[in-house]
Amino acid sequence: MKRLLIAMSGAALAVAASTSALGIVSQGAFRMGADAAWARGIDGAGTRVAVLDTGFGGLDESIAAGELPPRDQMETKSFDPVHGLEGRDNLGAPTQHGTRMAEIVRDVAPGARLVLVNYAGIDGFLQAADWIAANGIPVVSHSNSLLGGPFDGTGPLARAVDAAAGRGVLWVNSGGNFAERHWRGVPSPAGTELPIAPQPGETLSFGLGWTDPALKAVLSVQRQQADGSWSEVVVSDTTRRTDPVAVDGGAWRLVVTRTQGPDAPVDVFSRTVGFGSVAVPDGSVATPGDAAGALSVGAVPWQGTDPAKYSSRGPTADGRAKPDLVGPTYVTANALFPGTAGTSAATAHVAGIAALVRDERVSLGQPIDVVALRADITGRARDLGAPGADAGTGAGMARFDVVAPRIGVTASPGRASIVRVRAFDDGTVQSVSLRVNGRAVRTAAGPYMRQQVGLRTGRNRVEVVARDLAGNESTVARVLVRRDAKRR
């Protein structure tokens, strides 16, 4: 396992590795209680996890830093005939995105065998999905969304995911980062304008979709000319997407036009620029996160409980609740890339948890089919208290550890009693709290506390609460009796 160095509650936690290579383990692994699995010898061994992405740039540097195993301990496959495994991102630029996701999966499930698979375009995705299923890879981490709809689970990418799930693949997919970059409305035949304010150097890329088969619409990206008129720069093609356009200054806008069919809603997604006050967070899960067969993932900062403001949320265009759960984000899994964020990072964490859960179920002789794995993972999720799936959390935060800490309490006699607390947990204890006679005395970070407390004459109720990072909590109570010295 790699060397761990994370910041937690203002304190540094360091654990020596069993290898000389150095690496950083994501804080999200501990938030989900993956360390409770490691303590029991469960690390994902025996499970192949496909990390499906558009590219794996910087792979050798990651291996040299100890963040990923040597190439001969991983499998690779490319469905990008032009750029190979290094690939290109959705905007055509070199990318290390897949490498970052693979690092996170390894952080959570260090014993899993990684299969790095990349693709270019829709055809490449379809080929990759079929290859993964044909090769019996049981878990997939896919941190990407495509913007050509429909977004109701019936599109070609969603159907490919459903087919893979039907062949035994637990498909973990990002829900998308489109809560602020999605618009839904009924476009006019004369054209409905969507204002955007891109910055020079930004690249624009959009997609649109609809569910009504009688409807047709087009999306036009336009730039204002010196005389105040607007000229079309690019228009959506038959895949319902626009080619990337580089912004060199000036004013820009989108115009979505209904060219055929009834008054029916259309979804517009933006890869980069937000829609500001006209953004519609509801229904912002892109494809293939909309697939019924996908375990779709939203994002929550690893130290928090509220979804990231950009995290896509449901329902899908056909009314299903998505995402299915959330994972931690804003983590550091490589010292050179602090603060890795988005539903991408959250998805890789959840895929790692899936490998751990599968490993545990194998050791217990329990079923490991897709239905059983999915039910186990969602059943363990930590309820974040959000008002329903449409708030973006689904079943809650994915985690492995569902066992509350055990608490030991001792107290010395006398008016000024010394209370000693120690919490025991296979995972990471976040804090212990002490109350005496209903009054909060102290909360200490970590599993230990030594606290002097004043006791009143007679019976005193001492309560201790221990919480671990995975969200499990336990309470013990003791009664301490202080006798009045004058009555002895």
Sequence and secondary structure as in RCSB ss.txt:
>XXXX:A:sequence
MKRLLIAMSGAALAVAASTSALGIVSQGAFRMGADAAWARGIDGAGTRVAVLDTGFGGLDESIAAGELPPRDQME
TKSFDPVHGLEGRDNLGAPTQHGTRMAEIVRDVAPGARLVLVNYAGIDGFLQAADWIAANGIPVVSHSNSLLGGP
FDGTGPLARAVDAAAGRGVLWVNSGGNFAERHWRGVPSPAGTELPIAPQPGETLSFGLGWTDPALKAVLSVQRQQ
ADGSWSEVVVSDTTRRTDPVAVDGGAWRLVVTRTQGPDAPVDVFSRTVGFGSVAVPDGSVATPGDAAGALSVGAV
PWQGTDPAKYSSRGPTADGRAKPDLVGPTYVTANALFPGTAGTSAATAHVAGIAALVRDERVSLGQPIDVVALRA
DITGRARDLGAPGADAGTGAGMARFDVVAPRIGVTASPGRASIVRVRAFDDGTVQSVSLRVNGRAVRTAAGPYMR
QQVGLRTGRNRVEVVARDLAGNESTVARVLVRRDAKRR
>XXXX:A:secstr
   EEEEETTEEEEE  SSS      HHHHHTTHHHHHHTT S TT EEEEEES  TTHHHHHHTTSS  GGGSE
EEEE TTTGGG   TTS    HHHHHHHHHHHH TTSEEEEEEE HHHHHHHHHHHHHHTT  EEEE   B  S 
 SS SHHHHHHHHHHHTT EEEEE  S TTSEEEE   TT EEEE    TT EE EEEE S TT EEEEEEEEE 
TTS EEEEEE  TTSB   EE  SS EEEEEEEEESSS  EEEEESSS  GGG   BT   BTTT TTEEEEEEE
ETT SS  TT  B   TTS    SEEEEESB SSTTSTTB HHHHHHHHHHHHHHHHHHHHHHHT   SHHHHHH
HHHHH B    SSGGGTTTT B  S     EEEEEE  SSEEEEEEEEE SS EEEEEEEETTEEEEEEESSEEE
EEEE  SEEEEEEEEEEETTS EEEEEEEEEE  GGG 
